[in-house]
Amino acid sequence: MPEDEDNPSTELLAMNDLIMDNFDVLDGFALIKDLNIQTKDNLLYIDFDVPVRADYVDKNAKQGSLKYQGGLKEDGQ
């Protein structure tokens, strides 16, 4: 990732600051929680939590049949 392989710490620190300042939401999905960035062996390791609410979806029919009796009035009656 760093272009200067002899002195990568400056670029890694700049990238760390950029991520910490701007990475707070997955676009159109969820907020980022507990963002943690570590530098190890000239690499950035990033971990974070994405809270998700899951809900059971029942796709079974709620009503098997509908009995209808009636019609429309004609001529205003």
Backbone bond lengths (Angstrom), bond angles and torsions (degrees), N, CA, C in turn:
res aa  C-N    CA-C-N  psi(-1)  N-CA   C-N-CA  omega(-1)  CA-C   N-CA-C  phi
1 M - - - 1.433 - - 1.532 111.70 -
2 P 1.334 119.99 -51.15 1.469 118.58 179.28 1.519 111.08 -70.90
3 E 1.333 115.70 140.59 1.464 120.11 178.97 1.522 110.87 -77.17
4 D 1.327 117.54 -35.26 1.457 122.21 179.30 1.527 108.45 -92.20
5 E 1.329 116.87 94.72 1.456 120.76 -175.87 1.529 112.72 -69.85
6 D 1.325 117.62 -20.37 1.461 120.57 179.49 1.528 111.93 -78.21
7 N 1.342 117.01 -28.56 1.464 121.49 -178.78 1.534 109.25 -139.56
8 P 1.317 117.38 70.51 1.464 119.80 -175.25 1.530 114.07 -79.03
9 S 1.331 117.69 -14.99 1.462 119.71 -172.05 1.531 112.46 -61.79
10 T 1.327 118.30 -35.95 1.462 120.68 180.00 1.517 111.04 -64.25
11 E 1.323 116.48 -45.62 1.466 120.36 179.40 1.533 111.44 -68.65
12 L 1.319 116.95 -38.00 1.461 120.04 178.34 1.528 111.15 -65.61
13 L 1.314 117.44 -39.62 1.461 120.46 177.18 1.524 111.39 -65.21
14 A 1.331 116.90 -39.88 1.464 120.81 178.26 1.528 110.38 -64.51
15 M 1.330 116.98 -42.08 1.466 120.80 178.55 1.525 110.39 -67.50
16 N 1.312 116.90 -39.05 1.463 121.56 176.94 1.533 109.70 -58.35
17 D 1.329 117.15 -47.52 1.461 120.94 179.03 1.524 111.82 -63.33
18 L 1.317 116.92 -41.43 1.471 121.28 179.37 1.526 111.24 -61.93
19 I 1.314 116.50 -44.28 1.470 120.48 179.35 1.528 110.87 -66.54
20 M 1.322 116.99 -45.00 1.468 120.29 -179.41 1.528 111.72 -61.88
21 D 1.328 117.21 -34.54 1.466 121.23 -178.06 1.525 113.17 -80.72
22 N 1.334 118.59 -26.56 1.461 120.22 -169.62 1.519 116.34 -120.41
23 F 1.312 118.64 -18.38 1.459 120.49 -176.10 1.519 109.02 -93.50
24 D 1.337 115.74 89.46 1.454 119.40 -178.11 1.525 113.45 -130.92
25 V 1.326 117.54 -5.26 1.461 120.10 179.78 1.528 109.29 -152.21
26 L 1.323 116.03 141.27 1.463 121.17 169.20 1.517 105.25 -87.15
27 D 1.306 116.98 117.20 1.457 123.27 -169.04 1.527 112.89 -48.04
28 G 1.307 115.19 117.78 1.453 121.39 176.35 1.520 114.43 71.65
29 F 1.334 117.15 12.33 1.461 117.98 -175.97 1.526 113.19 -124.85
30 A 1.322 116.55 -67.29 1.459 118.55 -173.77 1.526 111.17 -158.68
31 L 1.318 114.90 160.64 1.456 121.47 175.19 1.527 110.27 -80.37
32 I 1.311 115.47 147.53 1.459 121.83 176.82 1.526 108.17 -87.55
33 K 1.310 117.05 133.38 1.462 122.93 178.22 1.524 109.27 -122.11
34 D 1.306 116.38 149.92 1.474 123.78 174.36 1.531 112.50 52.67
35 L 1.320 115.95 52.03 1.463 121.39 177.64 1.531 109.06 -69.34
36 N 1.327 115.71 128.46 1.453 121.72 -178.79 1.523 108.17 -134.47
37 I 1.327 116.62 125.37 1.462 121.64 179.78 1.520 108.52 -123.36
38 Q 1.325 115.33 131.47 1.459 121.00 177.82 1.518 109.01 -129.52
39 T 1.318 116.00 145.74 1.461 122.06 174.95 1.518 107.99 -106.85
40 K 1.339 114.57 125.59 1.456 119.28 -179.85 1.525 108.02 -149.82
41 D 1.308 116.80 130.44 1.471 122.46 179.77 1.527 111.69 54.22
42 N 1.336 116.38 42.06 1.464 123.36 179.45 1.528 113.49 59.74
43 L 1.326 115.67 31.25 1.464 122.01 174.95 1.524 108.71 -131.36
44 L 1.325 115.84 151.44 1.459 120.82 173.58 1.515 108.36 -96.73
45 Y 1.308 115.65 128.91 1.459 121.47 174.85 1.525 107.19 -110.00
46 I 1.309 116.01 122.48 1.457 121.26 -175.86 1.521 108.73 -120.19
47 D 1.322 116.24 129.20 1.463 119.65 171.01 1.521 108.21 -134.22
48 F 1.317 114.20 150.12 1.460 120.56 -177.49 1.516 108.94 -158.59
49 D 1.316 115.13 164.10 1.456 121.88 177.82 1.524 108.97 -108.24
50 V 1.319 115.07 145.55 1.461 121.97 174.07 1.521 106.83 -124.90
51 P 1.332 117.33 105.94 1.463 118.93 178.51 1.530 110.29 -69.81
52 V 1.319 115.04 131.92 1.463 120.97 -178.17 1.518 108.45 -130.28
53 R 1.302 116.07 135.49 1.463 120.34 175.66 1.534 106.91 -104.14
54 A 1.307 115.31 119.17 1.461 121.18 179.16 1.523 108.73 -106.71
55 D 1.303 116.13 145.11 1.451 120.78 -178.90 1.524 108.25 -138.13
56 Y 1.311 115.95 140.75 1.456 121.76 177.82 1.526 109.15 -71.35
57 V 1.327 116.75 132.75 1.456 121.70 178.22 1.516 108.16 -111.76
58 D 1.332 116.18 116.53 1.461 121.99 178.38 1.521 108.37 -91.16
59 K 1.327 116.40 111.94 1.464 120.52 -176.64 1.525 112.26 -96.21
60 N 1.318 117.74 7.24 1.459 120.13 178.06 1.527 109.97 -73.33
61 A 1.326 115.62 149.41 1.461 120.39 178.49 1.522 109.50 -65.53
62 K 1.306 116.46 136.63 1.463 121.04 -179.05 1.524 111.78 -86.69
63 Q 1.305 116.45 -21.64 1.461 120.13 -179.42 1.523 107.33 -141.65
64 G 1.317 115.93 119.48 1.457 119.81 -176.52 1.518 113.67 -73.13
65 S 1.316 117.35 -38.29 1.462 119.26 -179.83 1.521 108.97 -149.54
66 L 1.290 115.25 161.02 1.454 121.49 179.95 1.521 107.93 -130.98
67 K 1.316 115.67 118.85 1.452 120.19 176.92 1.512 107.62 -93.90
68 Y 1.300 116.96 126.65 1.450 122.37 -176.12 1.511 109.89 -125.06
69 Q 1.300 114.20 133.85 1.462 118.94 177.75 1.521 106.70 -134.63
70 G 1.290 117.49 123.66 1.462 120.63 -179.45 1.502 110.50 148.04
71 G 1.288 116.00 -169.43 1.448 121.59 -179.41 1.519 109.78 -173.99
72 L 1.316 115.91 -167.91 1.447 121.98 179.81 1.518 109.63 -99.57
73 K 1.312 116.24 144.99 1.454 119.97 175.00 1.521 109.26 -75.25
74 E 1.299 115.25 142.63 1.455 120.28 177.44 1.517 110.00 -110.05
75 D 1.316 118.05 144.63 1.448 125.41 177.14 1.518 112.36 55.29
76 G 1.298 119.06 36.64 1.449 123.01 174.63 1.512 114.33 72.16
77 Q 1.273 120.07 13.99 1.481 122.06 -178.68 1.498 111.61 -84.76
